[in-house]
Amino acid sequence: MALNPQLFANGMPVPFVNELFVLARDGVEFEIDKIPGSPSGSVKAKGTIYLSNIRMVFVAAKPVGSFTSFDMPLLFVHGEKFNQPIFFCNNISGQVEPVVPENQHRALYSTHNFKILFKEGGCGTFVPLFFNLISTVRQYSRQSAAYREAEAAQPRVDPLQASQTPVNDMMRNAYVDPNDPTKIYLQQPPTESQLRRRTYQPLPTEDSY
């Protein structure tokens, strides 16, 4: 994960090199724990979820203290589950591991628990796309890991390797639930600049095309 990733003025996440956005879903409620600076350690906010071939990014409609957005690399998500409680709204819950800076130890960072609640409209478009995409990302990651082991490479996982995952056919063939307000990006959304991030690590300036 990464707290408060870089955003454009319109709220769109600044993309990584080779990142393709799959969808955006407004009107969700997002819950996340272990947030530094939060009085209870947890944050609950309403806003928009963006899903790409690399990550999910929640962008709050209104800041909650210093919290404005939250970035979850798909390769670091696990334990995801679709929940359909009788008396509450449908939701996806799971855990996400932190993106640890190269010069710091993993033990200093805790696993986060998250929940995405669909309080406005259905989720018949979002849920299948999310689970199909994360399954495909993991499949490509396993193939890449096998290659790295053969090459005796370092075991550290690069979340940006998920950019190799093909998503075009998945997007074209996605089922669209008329009760789900999810917006599918058949073409990439326009951005305010050609800026592209190249790493999860903070840099003074970002490279661009």
Steps between C-alpha positions, in 0.01 A plus 500: 500500500592867477324774691395810304645410158553774244175623338406742226285801593187316378562212740634249247809313621819591316569179301813289499683415181295232315208535743154454347192603693219244481216672684389765747222455752344799677288491813690241700594510865854397583633378834867451577692449825848583629515847347769721658360816654141376519360532857364143502752365254218434254341711228155479346421719199275522195642548153615325184690176438725484194615159377791448261722214388737593784295618797182625662493862611234643728457878475292664771230749397605708803826469695481331839770679695816448296353200317406571138567173314635149538691286248482117508726304259310195374802276560495598868127434555395169657210344689254687279138393545165612364249532786120513466365562851124482551456834676790701358633593156712273283872550547848372419737448791864397510853582603778689324872499574698825517743613233818503707772749402817325386705634790255392774407169662167325433444443875450875546184492287164339579249325277184707441142373507267668250136493400323644195127548561260542207238733645378659178381255235598144415842345461443246222754670273768589755520171689558260205754736342688539827524127570585413138771764488663410831498131402669581168758725669592217737529252215747725315684568825553127562640460150731796555607367841593165347716682245669709771579188701653341192713812456585510873359851525408680818173375656366850573168551320465804278132606498548660157564162336120466492505741205578196284149367559283521185171671576364610162303181426371493856366854467341441159324184619396626843138456601337836571239492776243777432456542876873557553621859433858383443668680207710269281787660310494359146738788424739648751362808678653833397749643746623850564858419400720224363655440844564131573637360823782247479525376858305470824792657685464876559714712271562878494377507141330243278618407151257557217456395141 
